[in-house]
Amino acid sequence: MTFADPADIVFMLQEELRRDWMAMPVWARNLSFRLACLQQPDNAELLREASVDLYSVGPDWDARARELAEQARELRTCRDDN
């Protein structure tokens, strides 16, 4: 997964989470989203999806989830302004 394309990472995450939301360990989900976001830091939808996932794993990650959500909003706003 380390060298996977971000689209492949997101597809794998979506498939696993759709099948059984709790089957994938939180650390693996976080790492997967992080790898995808590092490869596509300007992908507002990906940042939003990562934010939603972080909110779902407990309050320890809420600050980072808020940061990702804000980044996604800013990217969408910039895109809408152009």
The first five atom37 places (N, CA, C, CB, O) and aatype in JSON, in Angstrom:
{
  "aatype": [12, 16, 13, 0, 3, 14, 0, 3, 9, 19, 13, 12, 10, 5, 6, 6, 10, 1, 1, 3, 17, 12, 0, 12, 14, 19, 17, 0, 1, 2, 10, 15, 13, 1, 10, 0, 4, 10, 5, 5, 14, 3, 2, 0, 6, 10, 10, 1, 6, 0, 15, 19, 3, 10, 18, 15, 19, 7, 14, 3, 17, 3, 0, 1, 0, 1, 6, 10, 0, 6, 5, 0, 1, 6, 10, 1, 16, 4, 1, 3, 3, 2],
  "atom_mask": [
    [1, 1, 1, 1, 1],
    [1, 1, 1, 1, 1],
    [1, 1, 1, 1, 1],
    [1, 1, 1, 1, 1],
    [1, 1, 1, 1, 1],
    [1, 1, 1, 1, 1],
    [1, 1, 1, 1, 1],
    [1, 1, 1, 1, 1],
    [1, 1, 1, 1, 1],
    [1, 1, 1, 1, 1],
    [1, 1, 1, 1, 1],
    [1, 1, 1, 1, 1],
    [1, 1, 1, 1, 1],
    [1, 1, 1, 1, 1],
    [1, 1, 1, 1, 1],
    [1, 1, 1, 1, 1],
    [1, 1, 1, 1, 1],
    [1, 1, 1, 1, 1],
    [1, 1, 1, 1, 1],
    [1, 1, 1, 1, 1],
    [1, 1, 1, 1, 1],
    [1, 1, 1, 1, 1],
    [1, 1, 1, 1, 1],
    [1, 1, 1, 1, 1],
    [1, 1, 1, 1, 1],
    [1, 1, 1, 1, 1],
    [1, 1, 1, 1, 1],
    [1, 1, 1, 1, 1],
    [1, 1, 1, 1, 1],
    [1, 1, 1, 1, 1],
    [1, 1, 1, 1, 1],
    [1, 1, 1, 1, 1],
    [1, 1, 1, 1, 1],
    [1, 1, 1, 1, 1],
    [1, 1, 1, 1, 1],
    [1, 1, 1, 1, 1],
    [1, 1, 1, 1, 1],
    [1, 1, 1, 1, 1],
    [1, 1, 1, 1, 1],
    [1, 1, 1, 1, 1],
    [1, 1, 1, 1, 1],
    [1, 1, 1, 1, 1],
    [1, 1, 1, 1, 1],
    [1, 1, 1, 1, 1],
    [1, 1, 1, 1, 1],
    [1, 1, 1, 1, 1],
    [1, 1, 1, 1, 1],
    [1, 1, 1, 1, 1],
    [1, 1, 1, 1, 1],
    [1, 1, 1, 1, 1],
    [1, 1, 1, 1, 1],
    [1, 1, 1, 1, 1],
    [1, 1, 1, 1, 1],
    [1, 1, 1, 1, 1],
    [1, 1, 1, 1, 1],
    [1, 1, 1, 1, 1],
    [1, 1, 1, 1, 1],
    [1, 1, 1, 0, 1],
    [1, 1, 1, 1, 1],
    [1, 1, 1, 1, 1],
    [1, 1, 1, 1, 1],
    [1, 1, 1, 1, 1],
    [1, 1, 1, 1, 1],
    [1, 1, 1, 1, 1],
    [1, 1, 1, 1, 1],
    [1, 1, 1, 1, 1],
    [1, 1, 1, 1, 1],
    [1, 1, 1, 1, 1],
    [1, 1, 1, 1, 1],
    [1, 1, 1, 1, 1],
    [1, 1, 1, 1, 1],
    [1, 1, 1, 1, 1],
    [1, 1, 1, 1, 1],
    [1, 1, 1, 1, 1],
    [1, 1, 1, 1, 1],
    [1, 1, 1, 1, 1],
    [1, 1, 1, 1, 1],
    [1, 1, 1, 1, 1],
    [1, 1, 1, 1, 1],
    [1, 1, 1, 1, 1],
    [1, 1, 1, 1, 1],
    [1, 1, 1, 1, 1]
  ],
  "atom_positions": [
    [[0.81, -1.18, 0.0], [0.0, 0.0, 0.0], [0.86, 1.26, 0.0], [-0.92, -0.01, 1.18], [0.4, 2.31, -0.46]],
    [[2.06, 1.19, 0.5], [2.92, 2.36, 0.61], [3.1, 3.07, -0.73], [4.26, 1.96, 1.16], [3.18, 4.3, -0.77]],
    [[3.16, 2.32, -1.81], [3.39, 2.92, -3.12], [2.15, 2.88, -4.01], [4.53, 2.22, -3.82], [2.24, 3.07, -5.22]],
    [[1.0, 2.65, -3.41], [-0.24, 2.58, -4.17], [-0.68, 3.97, -4.61], [-1.33, 1.92, -3.35], [-0.39, 4.97, -3.96]],
    [[-1.38, 4.0, -5.7], [-2.0, 5.21, -6.21], [-3.09, 5.65, -5.23], [-2.57, 4.98, -7.65], [-3.78, 4.8, -4.67]],
    [[-3.26, 6.96, -5.02], [-4.28, 7.42, -4.07], [-5.69, 6.91, -4.4], [-4.3, 8.94, -4.02], [-6.47, 6.61, -3.5]],
    [[-6.01, 6.81, -5.67], [-7.33, 6.31, -6.06], [-7.51, 4.86, -5.6], [-7.53, 6.41, -7.58], [-8.59, 4.47, -5.17]],
    [[-6.44, 4.07, -5.71], [-6.5, 2.67, -5.26], [-6.66, 2.58, -3.74], [-5.25, 1.91, -5.7], [-7.39, 1.73, -3.23]],
    [[-5.97, 3.47, -3.03], [-6.08, 3.48, -1.57], [-7.5, 3.82, -1.16], [-5.08, 4.5, -0.95], [-8.09, 3.15, -0.32]],
    [[-8.05, 4.86, -1.76], [-9.41, 5.29, -1.42], [-10.42, 4.2, -1.78], [-9.76, 6.6, -2.15], [-11.35, 3.95, -1.02]],
    [[-10.25, 3.57, -2.93], [-11.15, 2.48, -3.33], [-11.11, 1.36, -2.3], [-10.77, 1.94, -4.73], [-12.15, 0.85, -1.89]],
    [[-9.91, 0.97, -1.89], [-9.76, -0.1, -0.9], [-10.44, 0.3, 0.41], [-8.26, -0.41, -0.66], [-11.16, -0.51, 1.01]],
    [[-10.22, 1.53, 0.86], [-10.85, 2.0, 2.09], [-12.37, 1.97, 1.98], [-10.38, 3.41, 2.42], [-13.06, 1.47, 2.88]],
    [[-12.89, 2.5, 0.9], [-14.34, 2.53, 0.72], [-14.93, 1.13, 0.7], [-14.7, 3.28, -0.56], [-15.99, 0.9, 1.29]],
    [[-14.27, 0.21, 0.02], [-14.76, -1.17, -0.04], [-14.72, -1.83, 1.33], [-13.94, -1.98, -1.04], [-15.69, -2.48, 1.74]],
    [[-13.63, -1.69, 2.04], [-13.51, -2.3, 3.37], [-14.5, -1.71, 4.35], [-12.09, -2.13, 3.9], [-15.15, -2.44, 5.1]],
    [[-14.63, -0.39, 4.35], [-15.53, 0.26, 5.28], [-16.99, -0.03, 4.94], [-15.3, 1.77, 5.27], [-17.84, -0.1, 5.84]],
    [[-17.28, -0.21, 3.67], [-18.64, -0.56, 3.25], [-18.99, -1.97, 3.72], [-18.79, -0.44, 1.72], [-20.1, -2.22, 4.19]],
    [[-18.04, -2.88, 3.6], [-18.27, -4.28, 4.0], [-18.46, -4.42, 5.51], [-17.12, -5.15, 3.56], [-19.44, -5.02, 5.96]],
    [[-17.53, -3.87, 6.26], [-17.59, -3.97, 7.72], [-16.82, -2.8, 8.31], [-17.01, -5.34, 8.24], [-15.59, -2.8, 8.33]],
    [[-17.54, -1.81, 8.77], [-16.95, -0.55, 9.2], [-15.89, -0.73, 10.27], [-18.02, 0.37, 9.71], [-14.92, 0.03, 10.32]],
    [[-16.05, -1.72, 11.13], [-15.11, -1.92, 12.23], [-14.04, -2.99, 11.95], [-15.86, -2.28, 13.46], [-13.2, -3.25, 12.82]],
    [[-14.06, -3.6, 10.8], [-13.11, -4.68, 10.53], [-11.68, -4.17, 10.38], [-13.52, -5.42, 9.26], [-10.74, -4.85, 10.78]],
    [[-11.51, -3.0, 9.81], [-10.18, -2.44, 9.6], [-9.76, -1.67, 10.83], [-10.16, -1.53, 8.34], [-10.48, -0.78, 11.28]],
    [[-8.6, -1.99, 11.41], [-8.15, -1.27, 12.6], [-8.01, 0.23, 12.34], [-6.8, -1.84, 13.08], [-7.67, 0.66, 11.24]],
    [[-8.29, 1.0, 13.37], [-8.23, 2.46, 13.24], [-6.87, 2.92, 12.75], [-8.55, 3.13, 14.59], [-6.8, 3.8, 11.89]],
    [[-5.79, 2.35, 13.26], [-4.45, 2.77, 12.84], [-4.26, 2.54, 11.34], [-3.37, 2.02, 13.63], [-3.6, 3.34, 10.68]],
    [[-4.82, 1.46, 10.81], [-4.68, 1.17, 9.38], [-5.5, 2.14, 8.54], [-5.1, -0.28, 9.08], [-5.07, 2.57, 7.47]],
    [[-6.68, 2.49, 9.03], [-7.51, 3.48, 8.32], [-6.81, 4.83, 8.32], [-8.91, 3.6, 8.97], [-6.73, 5.49, 7.29]],
    [[-6.31, 5.24, 9.49], [-5.62, 6.53, 9.58], [-4.41, 6.58, 8.65], [-5.18, 6.79, 11.02], [-4.21, 7.56, 7.94]],
    [[-3.63, 5.52, 8.67], [-2.45, 5.46, 7.81], [-2.84, 5.5, 6.33], [-1.64, 4.21, 8.11], [-2.2, 6.19, 5.54]],
    [[-3.86, 4.77, 5.98], [-4.31, 4.73, 4.58], [-4.78, 6.1, 4.12], [-5.43, 3.7, 4.4], [-4.39, 6.57, 3.05]],
    [[-5.62, 6.74, 4.92], [-6.08, 8.08, 4.56], [-4.9, 9.05, 4.51], [-7.14, 8.58, 5.55], [-4.85, 9.91, 3.63]],
    [[-3.97, 8.92, 5.44], [-2.82, 9.82, 5.46], [-1.98, 9.68, 4.17], [-1.94, 9.55, 6.7], [-1.58, 10.67, 3.58]],
    [[-1.74, 8.45, 3.77], [-0.98, 8.21, 2.54], [-1.68, 8.81, 1.33], [-0.76, 6.7, 2.32], [-1.05, 9.44, 0.48]],
    [[-2.98, 8.62, 1.25], [-3.74, 9.17, 0.13], [-3.72, 10.7, 0.16], [-5.19, 8.65, 0.17], [-3.53, 11.34, -0.87]],
    [[-3.92, 11.28, 1.35], [-3.93, 12.75, 1.47], [-2.55, 13.36, 1.19], [-4.39, 13.16, 2.88], [-2.47, 14.45, 0.63]],
    [[-1.5, 12.67, 1.56], [-0.16, 13.17, 1.25], [0.09, 13.21, -0.26], [0.91, 12.3, 1.93], [0.8, 14.08, -0.76]],
    [[-0.49, 12.27, -0.97], [-0.32, 12.22, -2.42], [-1.24, 13.19, -3.15], [-0.57, 10.81, -2.93], [-0.94, 13.62, -4.26]],
    [[-2.36, 13.54, -2.52], [-3.31, 14.46, -3.14], [-3.77, 15.51, -2.13], [-4.53, 13.69, -3.71], [-4.93, 15.52, -1.72]],
    [[-2.86, 16.4, -1.72], [-3.21, 17.38, -0.69], [-4.23, 18.43, -1.15], [-1.98, 18.08, -0.22], [-4.78, 19.15, -0.31]],
    [[-4.49, 18.52, -2.44], [-5.46, 19.49, -2.95], [-6.79, 18.85, -3.33], [-4.88, 20.21, -4.14], [-7.6, 19.48, -4.01]],
    [[-7.01, 17.63, -2.9], [-8.25, 16.92, -3.2], [-9.24, 17.16, -2.05], [-7.99, 15.39, -3.41], [-9.18, 16.48, -1.02]],
    [[-10.12, 18.11, -2.24], [-11.05, 18.51, -1.18], [-11.95, 17.35, -0.75], [-11.92, 19.68, -1.64], [-12.21, 17.18, 0.44]],
    [[-12.42, 16.56, -1.68], [-13.3, 15.44, -1.34], [-12.57, 14.4, -0.49], [-13.85, 14.79, -2.61], [-13.14, 13.87, 0.46]],
    [[-11.32, 14.13, -0.84], [-10.52, 13.18, -0.07], [-10.27, 13.7, 1.35], [-9.18, 12.91, -0.78], [-10.39, 12.95, 2.32]],
    [[-9.94, 14.97, 1.48], [-9.73, 15.57, 2.79], [-11.0, 15.52, 3.63], [-9.24, 17.02, 2.66], [-10.96, 15.25, 4.83]],
    [[-12.14, 15.78, 2.99], [-13.42, 15.73, 3.7], [-13.71, 14.3, 4.17], [-14.55, 16.24, 2.79], [-14.14, 14.09, 5.3]],
    [[-13.47, 13.33, 3.3], [-13.7, 11.93, 3.65], [-12.79, 11.49, 4.8], [-13.48, 11.03, 2.43], [-13.23, 10.78, 5.7]],
    [[-11.54, 11.91, 4.76], [-10.6, 11.59, 5.85], [-11.06, 12.24, 7.15], [-9.17, 12.05, 5.5], [-10.95, 11.64, 8.22]],
    [[-11.56, 13.46, 7.05], [-12.05, 14.16, 8.24], [-13.23, 13.42, 8.86], [-12.47, 15.59, 7.88], [-13.26, 13.22, 10.08]],
    [[-14.17, 13.03, 8.05], [-15.34, 12.29, 8.55], [-14.89, 11.0, 9.24], [-16.33, 11.97, 7.39], [-15.41, 10.65, 10.3]],
    [[-13.95, 10.3, 8.64], [-13.47, 9.06, 9.23], [-12.8, 9.32, 10.58], [-12.5, 8.34, 8.27], [-13.01, 8.57, 11.53]],
    [[-12.0, 10.37, 10.66], [-11.34, 10.69, 11.94], [-12.35, 11.02, 13.03], [-10.37, 11.84, 11.76], [-12.18, 10.62, 14.18]],
    [[-13.4, 11.75, 12.67], [-14.43, 12.06, 13.66], [-15.09, 10.79, 14.19], [-15.5, 12.98, 13.05], [-15.55, 10.76, 15.34]],
    [[-15.12, 9.76, 13.38], [-15.82, 8.54, 13.78], [-15.03, 7.67, 14.75], [-16.17, 7.74, 12.57], [-15.58, 6.71, 15.29]],
    [[-13.75, 7.97, 14.97], [-12.93, 7.09, 15.8], [-12.69, 7.63, 17.22], [-11.61, 6.85, 15.14], [-11.97, 7.02, 18.0]],
    [[-13.29, 8.74, 17.53], [-13.18, 9.21, 18.9], [-12.56, 10.59, 19.02], [0.0, 0.0, 0.0], [-11.99, 11.11, 18.07]],
    [[-12.68, 11.16, 20.2], [-12.28, 12.56, 20.41], [-10.78, 12.82, 20.31], [-12.76, 13.0, 21.74], [-10.38, 13.96, 20.13]],
    [[-9.96, 11.8, 20.41], [-8.51, 12.01, 20.3], [-8.12, 12.61, 18.96], [-7.77, 10.7, 20.52], [-7.09, 13.27, 18.86]],
    [[-8.92, 12.39, 17.95], [-8.59, 12.84, 16.59], [-9.43, 14.02, 16.13], [-8.76, 11.7, 15.62], [-9.3, 14.45, 14.99]],
    [[-10.29, 14.55, 16.99], [-11.21, 15.62, 16.57], [-10.5, 16.88, 16.09], [-12.12, 15.97, 17.71], [-10.95, 17.51, 15.13]],
    [[-9.4, 17.26, 16.73], [-8.69, 18.48, 16.3], [-8.15, 18.31, 14.89], [-7.52, 18.81, 17.28], [-8.27, 19.21, 14.06]],
    [[-7.57, 17.16, 14.61], [-7.05, 16.91, 13.26], [-8.19, 16.82, 12.25], [-6.2, 15.61, 13.23], [-8.06, 17.27, 11.12]],
    [[-9.3, 16.23, 12.67], [-10.47, 16.13, 11.79], [-10.98, 17.52, 11.42], [-11.6, 15.3, 12.46], [-11.33, 17.78, 10.27]],
    [[-11.01, 18.43, 12.41], [-11.43, 19.81, 12.13], [-10.48, 20.49, 11.16], [-11.51, 20.62, 13.44], [-10.92, 21.22, 10.26]],
    [[-9.18, 20.26, 11.32], [-8.19, 20.84, 10.4], [-8.42, 20.36, 8.97], [-6.76, 20.49, 10.85], [-8.41, 21.15, 8.03]],
    [[-8.63, 19.07, 8.82], [-8.87, 18.51, 7.48], [-10.15, 19.06, 6.88], [-8.92, 16.98, 7.54], [-10.2, 19.38, 5.69]],
    [[-11.19, 19.15, 7.69], [-12.47, 19.68, 7.2], [-12.31, 21.14, 6.75], [-13.56, 19.57, 8.29], [-12.86, 21.54, 5.73]],
    [[-11.56, 21.91, 7.51], [-11.32, 23.31, 7.15], [-10.5, 23.41, 5.86], [-10.59, 24.05, 8.29], [-10.81, 24.23, 4.99]],
    [[-9.49, 22.59, 5.72], [-8.7, 22.57, 4.49], [-9.59, 22.24, 3.29], [-7.54, 21.56, 4.59], [-9.46, 22.85, 2.24]],
    [[-10.47, 21.27, 3.46], [-11.38, 20.88, 2.38], [-12.29, 22.05, 2.01], [-12.22, 19.66, 2.79], [-12.5, 22.32, 0.83]],
    [[-12.84, 22.74, 3.02], [-13.71, 23.9, 2.77], [-12.95, 25.0, 2.02], [-14.27, 24.46, 4.09], [-13.46, 25.58, 1.07]],
    [[-11.72, 25.28, 2.46], [-10.92, 26.31, 1.8], [-10.64, 25.94, 0.34], [-9.6, 26.51, 2.55], [-10.72, 26.79, -0.54]],
    [[-10.31, 24.69, 0.11], [-10.06, 24.25, -1.27], [-11.31, 24.39, -2.14], [-9.58, 22.8, -1.29], [-11.22, 24.83, -3.28]],
    [[-12.46, 24.02, -1.58], [-13.71, 24.14, -2.34], [-14.03, 25.6, -2.61], [-14.87, 23.48, -1.58], [-14.48, 25.95, -3.7]],
    [[-13.79, 26.46, -1.62], [-14.05, 27.89, -1.78], [-13.16, 28.47, -2.87], [-13.84, 28.63, -0.46], [-13.63, 29.22, -3.73]],
    [[-11.87, 28.13, -2.84], [-10.94, 28.62, -3.87], [-11.36, 28.12, -5.24], [-9.5, 28.16, -3.56], [-11.32, 28.88, -6.22]],
    [[-11.77, 26.87, -5.32], [-12.18, 26.29, -6.59], [-13.44, 26.95, -7.11], [-12.39, 24.79, -6.45], [-13.57, 27.2, -8.3]],
    [[-14.38, 27.24, -6.2], [-15.64, 27.88, -6.59], [-15.42, 29.32, -7.04], [-16.63, 27.84, -5.43], [-16.15, 29.83, -7.88]],
    [[-14.4, 29.98, -6.46], [-14.11, 31.37, -6.83], [-13.48, 31.49, -8.21], [-13.19, 32.0, -5.8], [-13.54, 32.55, -8.84]],
    [[-12.88, 30.41, -8.68], [-12.21, 30.45, -10.0], [-13.14, 30.11, -11.07], [-11.05, 29.53, -10.06], [-12.75, 30.1, -12.24]]
  ]
}
